[in-house]
Amino acid sequence: MKKLSISFFIFLLLAANIIAQSGDPNAPIKITFLHVNDVYQFMPVDGGKAGGLARLLTIKKQVMSENPHTLFTLGGDTLSPSVETLTYKGAQMIEAWNAVGLDYAVFGNHEFDIKTPQLLDRIKESKFTWLGANVVDTKTSKLFADTPEFVIREFEGVKVGIIGLLLPEAKETSSMEDSLTVTDYCLAANLIVSRLRQVEKVDAVIGLTHLFLEQDKKLSGCANFDLILGGHEHTLLQSSANGTPIFKMTADARELGRFDLNFDRT
């Protein structure tokens, strides 16, 4: 297991100075996560002063030029609700995220405001991977839309596991159909993270969640996460529990979180 340290930056209003990458061959292996959550609009908000996926793309390109080992994540809730979704059923956001180059998104409760056949179409149209390790289709006893339980990304020999989890209240706070169920997020996390640690031998585990903050804190005690990147509250939050840092951004990409995971080469 490689030694891990985490540093973070919050890009307010999507404006930031990018730190130059070290040319030291002995420098730690750095894996960067860029994170937003609850993004309902691809255009700027607050009179054009904040948000906007074009601004996200600009920063992503800058960060990628510094560190190609960069992953872009979304903490749920993007397909609904919005005026545009009444007409396009979330297709406008999929097209925008595909253009930005999103890597991973966890299901939010409002993804399930869209009828299941249309939601399945949106998932198929996505060039990124949807995650929801505790969203089960009772008709098949499989995860909804055959999404993966987890993903593993490897950079220079460093393996990072990512698991997505949805809040149990999604059933009551969306139009989720009866055949879908949200299982216990702690139980799902405990089983999957144990496999990632013991079988897959990952160097770090990231929780990509759409939970309430108190649920994120509970989650950190259920399984050994190195970092939890969340959503749902629409509030800029930095917290920790059981030694696990927890972060959430406000809605509509008013901020972009950057998280650098630095692994010793030894």
C-alpha positions as CSV (number, residue, x, y, z in Angstrom):
1,M,0.0,0.0,0.0
2,K,1.5,3.3,-1.1
3,K,1.4,6.2,1.4
4,L,-1.4,8.7,0.5
5,S,-1.8,12.4,1.2
6,I,-4.7,14.6,0.0
7,S,-4.7,18.3,-0.8
8,F,-7.7,20.3,-2.1
9,F,-8.6,23.6,-3.7
10,I,-12.1,25.1,-4.2
11,F,-12.3,27.1,-7.4
12,L,-14.8,29.9,-6.5
13,L,-16.8,31.2,-9.5
14,L,-14.7,28.9,-11.6
15,A,-11.7,31.2,-11.6
16,A,-8.3,29.9,-10.4
17,N,-4.6,29.9,-10.9
18,I,-3.3,26.5,-11.9
19,I,-0.2,25.3,-10.0
20,A,2.6,24.2,-12.2
21,Q,3.5,20.5,-12.1
22,S,6.8,19.5,-10.6
23,G,9.4,18.1,-13.0
24,D,11.0,16.1,-10.2
25,P,11.1,12.4,-11.2
26,N,10.9,11.5,-7.5
27,A,7.8,13.6,-6.9
28,P,4.8,11.7,-5.6
29,I,2.4,10.2,-8.2
30,K,-0.5,12.6,-8.2
31,I,-4.1,11.7,-9.2
32,T,-6.5,14.7,-9.4
33,F,-10.2,14.7,-9.0
34,L,-12.4,17.6,-10.2
35,H,-15.8,17.5,-8.7
36,V,-19.2,19.2,-9.0
37,N,-22.7,18.2,-7.9
38,D,-26.3,19.1,-8.5
39,V,-25.8,20.8,-11.8
40,Y,-29.1,21.5,-13.5
41,Q,-28.0,24.1,-16.1
42,F,-25.2,24.0,-18.6
43,M,-25.4,27.8,-19.1
44,P,-24.0,30.3,-16.5
45,V,-26.2,31.3,-13.6
46,D,-26.4,34.3,-11.3
47,G,-26.6,36.7,-14.2
48,G,-23.7,35.0,-16.0
49,K,-21.4,35.5,-13.0
50,A,-21.1,31.9,-12.0
51,G,-21.4,28.4,-13.3
52,G,-21.6,27.3,-16.9
53,L,-20.1,24.1,-18.3
54,A,-17.9,26.0,-20.7
55,R,-16.0,27.4,-17.8
56,L,-15.7,23.9,-16.3
57,L,-14.2,22.7,-19.6
58,T,-11.7,25.6,-19.6
59,I,-10.4,24.7,-16.1
60,K,-10.4,21.0,-16.9
61,K,-8.2,21.6,-19.9
62,Q,-5.8,23.6,-17.7
63,V,-5.6,21.0,-15.0
64,M,-5.2,18.2,-17.6
65,S,-2.3,20.0,-19.1
66,E,-0.7,20.0,-15.7
67,N,-1.7,16.5,-14.7
68,P,-3.0,14.0,-17.2
69,H,-4.0,11.8,-14.3
70,T,-7.2,13.7,-13.8
71,L,-10.7,12.4,-13.3
72,F,-13.9,14.6,-13.5
73,T,-16.8,13.5,-11.2
74,L,-20.4,14.5,-10.7
75,G,-22.2,14.0,-7.3
76,G,-25.6,13.4,-8.8
77,D,-28.7,15.4,-9.8
78,T,-28.2,16.8,-13.3
79,L,-30.9,15.5,-15.6
80,S,-33.8,17.0,-13.6
81,P,-35.4,19.3,-12.6
82,S,-35.1,22.1,-15.1
83,V,-37.4,23.9,-17.6
84,E,-35.3,22.3,-20.4
85,T,-35.8,18.8,-19.1
86,L,-39.6,19.2,-19.5
87,T,-38.9,19.2,-23.2
88,Y,-35.7,17.3,-23.7
89,K,-35.9,14.8,-20.8
90,G,-32.3,15.4,-19.7
91,A,-30.8,14.9,-23.1
92,Q,-29.5,18.5,-23.1
93,M,-27.3,17.7,-20.0
94,I,-26.0,14.5,-21.4
95,E,-24.9,16.3,-24.5
96,A,-23.2,19.0,-22.5
97,W,-21.4,16.6,-20.1
98,N,-20.2,14.5,-23.1
99,A,-18.7,17.7,-24.5
100,V,-17.0,18.6,-21.2
101,G,-15.6,15.1,-20.8
102,L,-17.1,14.0,-17.6
103,D,-15.7,10.6,-16.3
104,Y,-18.1,9.4,-13.6
105,A,-21.5,10.4,-12.2
106,V,-23.5,8.9,-9.3
107,F,-27.2,8.8,-9.6
108,G,-29.0,11.5,-7.7
109,N,-32.6,11.2,-6.6
110,H,-33.8,13.6,-9.3
111,E,-32.4,11.4,-12.1
112,F,-35.4,9.2,-11.3
113,D,-37.9,12.0,-12.0
114,I,-37.4,10.9,-15.6
115,K,-39.4,7.9,-16.7
116,T,-37.3,4.7,-16.7
117,P,-37.2,4.1,-20.5
118,Q,-36.1,7.7,-21.1
119,L,-33.5,7.5,-18.3
120,L,-32.1,4.3,-19.8
121,D,-31.8,6.2,-23.1
122,R,-29.9,9.0,-21.4
123,I,-27.5,6.4,-19.8
124,K,-26.9,4.8,-23.2
125,E,-26.1,8.3,-24.7
126,S,-23.6,9.0,-21.9
127,K,-19.9,8.8,-22.8
128,F,-19.2,8.7,-19.1
129,T,-20.0,6.0,-16.6
130,W,-22.9,6.1,-14.2
131,L,-22.5,4.6,-10.8
132,G,-25.1,3.4,-8.2
133,A,-24.0,0.5,-6.2
134,N,-27.2,0.4,-4.1
135,V,-29.8,1.0,-6.8
136,V,-31.3,-2.4,-7.6
137,D,-33.8,-3.5,-10.3
138,T,-36.0,-6.0,-8.4
139,K,-37.2,-7.5,-11.7
140,T,-33.6,-8.7,-12.5
141,S,-32.0,-8.5,-9.0
142,K,-29.2,-6.6,-10.7
143,L,-28.0,-3.1,-10.4
144,F,-30.1,-0.6,-12.3
145,A,-29.1,-0.3,-15.9
146,D,-26.3,-2.9,-15.4
147,T,-24.1,-0.2,-13.9
148,P,-20.9,-1.4,-12.4
149,E,-20.6,-2.0,-8.6
150,F,-17.3,0.0,-8.7
151,V,-14.6,1.1,-11.1
152,I,-10.9,1.0,-10.8
153,R,-8.5,3.4,-12.4
154,E,-4.8,2.9,-12.5
155,F,-2.1,5.5,-13.1
156,E,1.6,4.6,-13.0
157,G,0.8,1.5,-10.9
158,V,-1.5,3.3,-8.5
159,K,-5.0,1.8,-8.3
160,V,-7.9,3.9,-7.2
161,G,-11.4,2.4,-6.7
162,I,-14.5,4.5,-7.0
163,I,-18.0,3.5,-5.7
164,G,-21.2,5.4,-6.2
165,L,-24.0,5.5,-3.6
166,L,-27.5,7.1,-3.5
167,L,-29.5,8.2,-0.5
168,P,-32.4,5.9,0.7
169,E,-34.9,8.8,0.6
170,A,-34.6,8.8,-3.2
171,K,-37.7,6.6,-3.4
172,E,-39.8,9.2,-1.7
173,T,-38.2,12.3,-3.2
174,S,-38.4,11.3,-6.9
175,S,-40.7,9.5,-9.3
176,M,-38.6,6.3,-9.1
177,E,-40.7,3.4,-10.4
178,D,-41.8,0.6,-8.0
179,S,-39.6,-2.1,-9.5
180,L,-36.5,-0.1,-8.4
181,T,-35.2,-0.1,-4.8
182,V,-32.4,1.7,-3.0
183,T,-30.6,-0.8,-0.7
184,D,-28.7,0.1,2.5
185,Y,-25.7,2.2,1.5
186,C,-23.6,1.2,4.5
187,L,-24.0,-2.5,3.8
188,A,-23.3,-2.0,0.1
189,A,-20.2,0.1,0.8
190,N,-18.9,-2.4,3.4
191,L,-19.0,-5.3,1.0
192,I,-17.6,-3.5,-2.0
193,V,-14.9,-1.6,-0.2
194,S,-13.7,-4.7,1.5
195,R,-13.4,-6.4,-1.9
196,L,-11.6,-3.4,-3.3
197,R,-9.1,-3.4,-0.4
198,Q,-8.6,-7.1,0.0
199,V,-9.1,-8.6,-3.4
200,E,-8.4,-5.8,-5.9
201,K,-5.6,-4.4,-3.7
202,V,-6.4,-0.8,-4.5
203,D,-4.3,2.0,-3.1
204,A,-7.3,4.3,-2.3
205,V,-11.1,4.2,-2.4
206,I,-13.2,7.2,-3.3
207,G,-16.9,7.5,-2.4
208,L,-18.9,9.3,-5.0
209,T,-22.2,9.9,-3.2
210,H,-25.6,11.6,-3.3
211,L,-26.4,11.5,0.4
212,F,-27.1,13.9,3.3
213,L,-24.0,15.0,5.1
214,E,-24.9,13.0,8.2
215,Q,-25.3,9.9,6.0
216,D,-21.9,10.6,4.5
217,K,-20.5,10.7,8.0
218,K,-22.2,7.5,8.9
219,L,-20.8,6.0,5.6
220,S,-17.3,6.8,6.7
221,G,-17.7,4.5,9.7
222,C,-19.2,1.7,7.6
223,A,-16.3,1.3,5.2
224,N,-12.7,2.5,4.8
225,F,-12.9,5.5,2.4
226,D,-10.0,7.8,1.7
227,L,-12.2,10.6,0.4
228,I,-15.9,11.2,0.0
229,L,-17.1,13.5,-2.8
230,G,-20.8,14.2,-2.3
231,G,-23.8,16.2,-3.3
232,H,-27.5,16.8,-2.6
233,E,-27.3,19.7,-0.1
234,H,-26.6,22.5,-2.6
235,T,-24.3,23.9,0.1
236,L,-20.5,24.3,0.0
237,L,-19.4,21.9,2.7
238,Q,-16.1,20.6,4.1
239,S,-16.3,18.1,6.8
240,S,-14.7,14.9,8.1
241,A,-15.6,11.8,10.1
242,N,-13.6,8.8,11.1
243,G,-10.6,10.3,9.5
244,T,-12.3,10.6,6.1
245,P,-12.5,14.1,4.4
246,I,-16.0,14.9,3.0
247,F,-16.7,17.6,0.5
248,K,-19.7,19.0,-1.4
249,M,-20.1,21.9,-3.7
250,T,-23.1,24.2,-4.2
251,A,-25.5,23.8,-7.1
252,D,-25.0,24.6,-10.8
253,A,-21.2,24.6,-10.7
254,R,-20.8,27.8,-8.7
255,E,-17.6,26.1,-7.4
256,L,-15.4,23.4,-8.8
257,G,-13.6,21.2,-6.2
258,R,-10.1,20.0,-7.0
259,F,-8.6,17.2,-4.9
260,D,-5.0,16.0,-5.4
261,L,-4.2,12.5,-4.2
262,N,-0.4,12.2,-3.8
263,F,1.1,8.7,-3.5
264,D,4.7,8.0,-2.6
265,R,6.6,6.1,-5.2
266,T,8.1,3.7,-2.7
